[in-house]
Structures are given as structure tokens and as C-alpha cells.
């Protein structure tokens, strides 16, 4: 039984690094084979700090039992509009009033049709119709059901009239043995979409370009000059900016990381490829964040065939030429124009602040993000970081944290700089 606390008149401003912490999320589970994935979704929401309630249609209970969700949430599961216990205090209205967000996963063709018609004939649709909270739909169905014009018309009605948000569906091999769009979005991607909905949109309407990862400069078809950058910090910045409403383009060097969902990714390999990509992307950017670790030098020539050890002898010399200084080029292009904001990175091993101040002036940046890459947990190929922000206003130390958390602290400063410029 749910106890009334009254409707939520105010939605708190949330930290974009942890927007789900303390949030009240209702997960509505409709009757499709992907209902089993809703259990992982609920687990991830709970892990992110949300207080999760689950509502299920009768058909959903044919695929997954309510006990599964009760065990995950440690809360009763809402299943019956006519239950003497669940409805003793008009339970569906309580959940609708108290929710910060409603997530329907899976949202089947049938549930989309009923929602588009404004029906409230089961535990899920009744809560959705009664709430003023944002609603996030995660469709899942057969590929032909998804492409059917009536399903697409229902989706248009839900997004344009009711202003519901949609994540997915994915494309791939379906349970019905068809291949194509219709897969439920991955639970982690649904959680990120939920975080996006609940985050402050303080970068809405802004076009942000992020560079990330290393560059590889070929010696021959098998060897290259590179560095230890994993691209994790840049990818975290791209994901954080997208969560906060920006239109993000990620220029990504060779990397094993999975690019963030919702971000435009341009793959590059060399410094000159990155230079060309920046020439296109920077023209329409409001902010450029240069997190890539660009090789300072490249071989003067590239062998067309693999160089054999016997050819090289015991010692050899490799002629190098300087790569373009991309950050300096962007700074020089700015002239007297106030945009875009230019954020550079400085990976240092000593005199971190002094070197960052020198780089801020020399490269004509608005902000330098500096870190000591020799410090444990703050260098390359790790999931944490600790940075120092240096700009014309002074020096700010960002405490150690995950790269996702550090990314949001960097963006907090970008938002402040943007506001000061206005």
C-alpha cells in the first residue's frame, strides 16, 4: 500500500552528474518478450540512486513475475486497478503524483496504441494518463509492427501532442527471428536517457565539439607513433554535454571505447585527419573542447611495406616532422570574435598550474583543464581523474572522481564562462 505525501509541486534542481539520485521513477512494464530486460533496467536505476516503483500490465506478468521486481526494488509492485490493497489510497494516482519520471519499458505496439488513444484501462496506462511528470518510452516490437504506419502515427501523436520522449528501438536480430529495428534499447542506454530527462538543460541549443583519444602516425603498414590516451575523458565530456542538452560532435581517435548514444561521432586517426575534421566542425561550434592527445610529431615518410628488422639493423634513425598545433590554430582563428569558447587540455608531469597558465595565454584559450598524468588514478587509461581548471578568473581544483563526474564539473565551468560572456 502506498501512503500519500501529496502531489509534488516542485521538482528539485538536480546535479547533472547524478540526476537520478533521490529521483522517484516509475517503470511501467508492458507485455512483450523484452519484459525480462526491464529487471536489469530497474536494477540499474536503483544502483543510480533512484527510488523505483514498478507497474505491470496483466500481459507483462505472463513474461515476468511481480516478485522479481519486488525483490529488486524492495517495494510492492502495482498490478491491479481494482485491488482492495493497492487501490485503498488510489494507488495509481499516488504513483502518478509522486513520480519525477515515468519510463515505459518495453513499450509495445499495443501499449503505444492505448496511450495514444488516452486510455487508462490498466495499471500502466492509468498512471501515465494521470501524471504530470515527463514520460520516456522505450519501444520494443516486431520489425513490421514498428514500421506499420499506424504505429508510427501513434508515436507521432505521443511525441508531438503528449510531448513524451523516446529512446530506441535498437536494430538487430529479434526474438521473432526477423532482423531490423524493434529491439528494446539497452538498459544502460535507457538509464542514460532517463538521466538526460532529469538533468538541467543548461547547454540546450549549444553546439559542442569534443576531440578525444590518441592520434596514430604511421611508420609503415604495421607500426605507428601514438600515445597512451584511451579517449575515456573526451567521451565522458561528450556524454555529459549531450545529457545537458547540447548537440555534440565527437571527433574520436583510435579507441576501444563505446561512443556515447545520441552523439555524432567522426572517426579520425592522424593529426592531419583531425585538423581536417575540425575545419568543418569548428565553423558552427559554440564550444570546442580539445581533449584529444594529439601526437606532436609524425614520421617524415611512411614506408609502403612493413620494415623488416634486418633492414633496420641494430640502430636506426627515424626522421620526424612536427604535426600542426591544432589548439594554437583554433586560438589564432578566433581573432576578436567572442565565439566559440575554446577549452584546451594540458597533460603534465610537473609544474601543472604554471604550465597551464602559460598554455592558456599562448593558445588563446578560455579554459585549460590540466592534470598530472603521473599521479595514480589521474592519467591515461583509467576510469578516474583529478584536474585543475585554469582560466582568466583563477584556479579551481576539481577533486578526484570518476571521469563522468569530472566531466560535469568541467562543464559547470564552461556554462559559467558562457553566462559571463553573455
C-alpha positions in Angstrom: 0.0 0.0 0.0 1.3 3.5 -0.8 1.0 6.3 1.7 0.1 9.7 0.3 2.6 12.6 0.6 0.6 14.9 -1.7 1.4 15.9 -5.2 4.9 17.1 -5.9 4.6 20.8 -6.5 8.3 21.5 -7.2 10.9 19.4 -9.0 14.3 19.9 -7.4 17.3 21.1 -9.5 19.5 18.1 -9.9 23.2 17.6 -10.2 23.7 16.6 -13.8 26.5 14.2 -12.6 23.9 12.2 -10.6 20.5 13.3 -11.7 18.8 10.0 -10.7 20.0 10.2 -7.1 16.8 10.5 -5.0 14.5 10.7 -8.0 11.2 8.9 -7.9 11.0 6.8 -11.1 8.0 4.6 -12.1 8.9 1.9 -14.5 5.8 0.6 -16.5 6.3 -2.9 -17.9 4.1 -3.9 -20.8 3.5 -7.4 -22.2 6.4 -8.2 -24.6 9.2 -10.7 -24.6 11.6 -7.8 -23.8 9.9 -7.5 -20.4 12.7 -9.6 -18.9 15.1 -6.8 -19.7 13.1 -4.5 -17.5 14.6 -6.2 -14.5 18.1 -5.1 -15.4 16.7 -1.6 -16.1 15.2 -1.5 -12.6 18.4 -2.7 -11.1 20.5 0.0 -12.8 18.0 2.7 -11.9 18.2 1.6 -8.3 22.0 1.5 -8.4 22.0 5.1 -9.7 20.1 6.1 -6.6 16.6 6.3 -7.8 13.6 5.2 -5.8 11.9 2.9 -8.2 8.3 1.7 -8.3 7.1 -0.8 -10.9 3.7 -1.1 -12.5 2.9 -4.0 -14.7 0.1 -4.9 -17.2 -1.6 -8.3 -16.9 0.2 -9.3 -20.1 3.6 -8.3 -18.7 3.0 -10.7 -15.8 2.9 -13.6 -18.4 6.6 -12.9 -19.1 8.0 -11.8 -15.7 6.5 -12.2 -12.3 5.9 -9.2 -10.0 8.1 -10.9 -7.3 11.2 -10.3 -9.4 10.6 -6.5 -9.4 9.6 -6.5 -5.7 12.9 -8.2 -4.8 14.8 -5.6 -6.9 13.0 -2.5 -5.6 12.1 -3.7 -2.1 8.7 -2.1 -2.8 5.3 -3.5 -3.7 4.5 -3.8 -7.4 1.4 -2.1 -8.8 -0.6 -4.6 -11.0 -4.3 -4.2 -10.4 -6.5 -1.1 -10.7 -9.2 -3.0 -8.7 -7.1 -4.3 -5.9 -8.5 -3.6 -2.4 -5.0 -3.1 -1.1 -3.2 -1.4 -3.9 -6.1 1.0 -4.5 -7.1 1.6 -0.9 -5.5 5.0 -1.2 -6.0 5.3 -5.1 -2.5 3.8 -5.6 -2.2 4.7 -9.3 -2.8 8.4 -8.5 -0.3 8.3 -5.7 2.4 6.9 -8.0 1.4 9.4 -10.8 1.6 12.4 -8.4 4.8 11.4 -6.7 6.8 10.5 -9.8 9.7 12.5 -11.2 9.7 10.4 -14.3 7.7 7.6 -15.9 9.6 5.0 -18.0 7.6 2.5 -20.1 9.9 -0.4 -21.0 9.1 -2.3 -23.0 6.6 0.0 -24.8 4.8 -2.5 -27.0 2.7 -1.7 -30.1 -0.4 -2.3 -28.1 0.6 -0.1 -25.2 1.6 2.7 -27.6 -1.8 2.5 -29.3 -3.6 2.6 -25.9 -1.5 5.5 -24.7 -2.1 7.4 -28.0 -5.8 6.9 -27.6 -5.7 8.3 -24.0 -6.9 5.0 -22.5 -6.4 4.2 -18.8 -7.6 0.6 -18.6 -4.6 -1.0 -16.9 -2.1 -0.3 -14.2 0.5 1.3 -16.6 -1.8 3.4 -18.8 -3.7 4.8 -15.8 -0.5 6.1 -14.2 0.7 7.6 -17.4 -2.5 9.4 -18.1 -2.7 10.8 -14.5 0.8 12.1 -14.2 2.4 15.5 -14.9 5.8 14.0 -14.8 7.8 13.5 -18.0 7.3 10.2 -19.8 10.0 8.2 -21.5 9.0 5.5 -23.9 11.3 2.6 -24.8 9.6 0.8 -27.8 10.0 -2.9 -28.4 8.2 -5.0 -31.0 8.4 -6.9 -34.3 10.0 -5.0 -37.1 6.8 -5.0 -39.1 4.8 -3.8 -36.2 7.3 -1.0 -35.7 7.3 0.1 -39.3 3.4 -0.1 -39.6 2.0 3.4 -40.4 -0.5 3.2 -37.5 2.3 2.5 -35.0 4.3 5.4 -36.4 1.2 7.6 -36.3 0.7 6.7 -32.7 4.3 7.6 -31.9 3.9 11.0 -33.6 0.8 11.6 -31.5 2.7 10.7 -28.3 5.7 12.8 -29.1 4.1 15.8 -30.6 0.9 16.1 -28.7 1.7 14.5 -25.3 5.4 15.5 -25.6 6.7 12.1 -24.5 10.3 11.3 -25.1 11.5 8.1 -26.9 14.7 6.0 -26.6 15.3 3.4 -29.2 14.4 1.0 -30.6 17.7 -0.7 -31.5 18.3 -2.6 -34.7 19.2 -6.2 -34.8 18.1 -9.8 -34.5 14.7 -10.0 -32.8 13.0 -12.8 -30.9 10.6 -13.3 -33.8 13.6 -14.2 -36.0 13.3 -11.0 -38.0 16.2 -8.6 -38.3 15.7 -4.9 -38.2 14.5 -2.1 -35.9 12.4 -3.2 -32.9 14.9 -4.3 -30.2 14.4 -2.7 -26.8 17.2 -0.2 -26.2 19.9 -1.5 -23.9 19.0 -0.9 -20.2 22.1 1.3 -19.7 21.0 3.5 -22.7 17.5 3.8 -21.2 19.1 4.9 -17.9 21.2 7.5 -19.7 18.0 8.7 -21.5 16.3 9.0 -18.1 19.3 10.9 -16.7 19.0 13.3 -19.7 15.4 14.0 -19.0 16.0 14.8 -15.3 19.2 16.9 -15.9 19.3 20.6 -16.2 19.4 21.6 -19.9 21.9 24.4 -19.4 23.6 23.6 -22.7 20.4 23.4 -24.7 20.8 24.8 -28.2 24.6 24.8 -27.9 26.7 23.0 -30.5 29.7 21.4 -28.7 32.7 19.8 -30.5 34.8 17.4 -28.4 38.1 15.8 -29.6 39.1 12.6 -27.8 41.6 9.7 -27.9 45.0 9.5 -29.3 46.3 10.0 -32.9 48.3 7.3 -34.7 51.0 8.4 -37.1 52.1 5.6 -39.4 55.6 4.5 -39.7 54.7 1.6 -42.0 51.6 -0.5 -42.5 52.2 -2.3 -39.2 53.7 0.4 -36.9 52.8 3.8 -35.7 53.7 6.6 -33.3 51.0 7.0 -30.7 50.3 7.6 -27.0 48.5 6.1 -24.1 45.3 8.1 -24.3 42.2 5.8 -24.1 39.6 8.5 -25.1 37.6 8.0 -21.9 37.8 11.6 -20.7 36.8 13.0 -24.0 33.9 10.5 -24.4 32.8 11.4 -20.9 32.7 15.1 -21.8 30.7 14.3 -25.0 28.2 12.2 -23.0 27.9 14.9 -20.3 27.3 17.7 -22.8 24.7 15.7 -24.6 23.0 14.9 -21.3 22.8 18.7 -20.6 21.1 19.4 -23.9 23.9 20.2 -26.3 24.2 19.0 -29.9 27.5 17.2 -29.7 30.0 16.1 -32.3 32.8 13.8 -31.1 36.0 13.7 -33.1 37.4 10.3 -31.9 40.8 8.9 -32.5 41.6 5.2 -32.4 39.9 3.8 -29.3 38.2 0.8 -27.9 35.5 2.8 -26.0 31.9 2.7 -27.0 30.8 6.1 -28.2 28.0 7.8 -26.2 24.5 7.3 -27.5 23.0 10.4 -29.2 26.3 11.9 -30.1 27.6 12.4 -33.7 30.9 10.6 -34.0 33.6 11.3 -36.6 36.4 8.7 -36.6 39.9 10.1 -37.2 43.3 8.5 -37.0 46.0 11.1 -37.6 46.6 14.7 -36.5 46.0 15.9 -40.1 42.8 14.0 -40.3 41.7 15.7 -37.0 42.8 19.0 -38.5 40.5 18.5 -41.5 37.6 17.4 -39.3 38.0 20.4 -37.0 38.0 22.7 -40.0 34.5 21.6 -40.8 33.1 21.1 -37.2 34.5 24.3 -35.7 32.8 26.6 -38.0 29.4 26.1 -36.4 30.5 25.3 -32.9 29.6 27.3 -29.7 32.3 25.5 -27.7 35.3 23.3 -28.7 36.8 21.0 -26.1 40.2 19.7 -27.1 40.6 16.6 -25.0 42.4 14.5 -27.7 46.1 13.7 -27.1 47.5 14.7 -30.5 50.9 13.4 -31.4 53.4 16.3 -31.6 55.4 14.6 -34.4 54.9 12.2 -37.3 57.3 10.3 -39.5 58.7 12.4 -42.4 57.8 9.5 -44.7 55.6 6.4 -44.5 57.0 3.1 -45.8 54.6 1.3 -48.2 55.7 -2.1 -46.9 56.5 -3.4 -43.4 60.1 -2.6 -42.5 61.9 -5.8 -41.6 64.2 -5.9 -38.6 67.1 -6.9 -40.8 66.6 -3.7 -42.8 66.8 -1.5 -39.8 69.9 -3.0 -38.2 70.9 -2.7 -34.5 70.3 1.1 -34.5 68.3 3.3 -36.8 67.1 6.9 -37.1 63.5 7.8 -37.8 63.1 11.3 -39.3 60.2 13.2 -37.7 58.3 16.4 -38.7 56.1 18.5 -36.5 52.4 18.0 -36.6 50.2 21.1 -36.8 49.4 22.7 -33.4 45.6 22.3 -33.6 44.8 24.2 -30.4 47.0 27.1 -31.4 45.4 27.2 -34.8 42.0 27.4 -33.3 43.1 30.2 -31.0 44.6 32.1 -33.8 41.4 31.8 -35.9 39.3 33.5 -33.2 40.6 37.0 -33.7 38.3 39.4 -32.0 35.2 37.1 -32.3 33.7 36.1 -28.9 32.8 32.5 -30.0 33.4 29.7 -29.9 34.6 29.0 -26.3 37.9 27.2 -26.6 38.9 24.7 -23.9 42.3 23.0 -24.0 43.8 20.2 -22.0 47.3 20.0 -20.5 48.7 16.6 -19.5 51.6 17.5 -17.3 54.1 15.7 -15.0 55.4 18.8 -13.1 54.5 22.5 -12.6 50.9 21.8 -13.5 49.4 25.2 -12.8 52.3 27.2 -14.2 52.3 25.2 -17.4 48.5 25.5 -17.7 48.7 29.3 -17.3 51.4 29.6 -20.0 49.3 27.4 -22.3 46.1 29.5 -21.6 47.9 32.6 -22.8 49.9 31.1 -25.6 47.0 29.2 -27.2 44.4 32.0 -26.5 42.0 29.6 -24.8 39.1 30.4 -22.4 39.9 27.5 -20.1 42.7 24.9 -19.6 42.0 21.6 -18.0 45.3 20.4 -16.5 46.2 17.2 -14.8 49.3 15.4 -13.5 49.3 12.2 -15.6 52.0 10.7 -13.3 49.5 10.8 -10.4 47.8 7.4 -9.7 44.2 7.5 -10.9 44.5 10.7 -12.9 46.4 9.6 -16.0 45.7 7.7 -19.2 43.6 4.5 -19.5 41.9 4.8 -16.1 38.3 5.5 -15.1 39.0 8.3 -12.7 40.6 11.7 -12.9 41.7 14.7 -10.9 42.0 18.0 -12.7 42.8 21.7 -12.2 40.8 24.3 -14.1 42.8 27.4 -15.1 41.2 30.4 -16.7 41.4 34.2 -16.6 39.5 34.2 -13.3 41.8 31.9 -11.4 42.5 28.3 -10.5 39.9 25.8 -9.4 40.8 22.3 -8.1 38.4 19.6 -9.1 38.6 16.7 -6.6 39.2 13.1 -7.7 36.2 11.3 -9.1 35.0 9.2 -12.0 35.7 10.7 -15.4 31.9 11.2 -15.8 31.8 13.2 -12.6 34.9 15.3 -13.5 33.3 15.9 -17.0 30.3 17.6 -15.4 32.5 19.7 -13.2 34.4 20.9 -16.2 31.1 21.6 -18.0 29.9 23.6 -14.9 32.8 25.9 -15.6 32.0 26.1 -19.3 28.4 27.0 -18.5 29.7 29.7 -16.1 32.1 31.1 -18.7 29.3 31.1 -21.3 27.0 33.0 -18.9 29.7 35.6 -18.1 30.3 36.2 -21.8 26.6 36.9 -22.4 
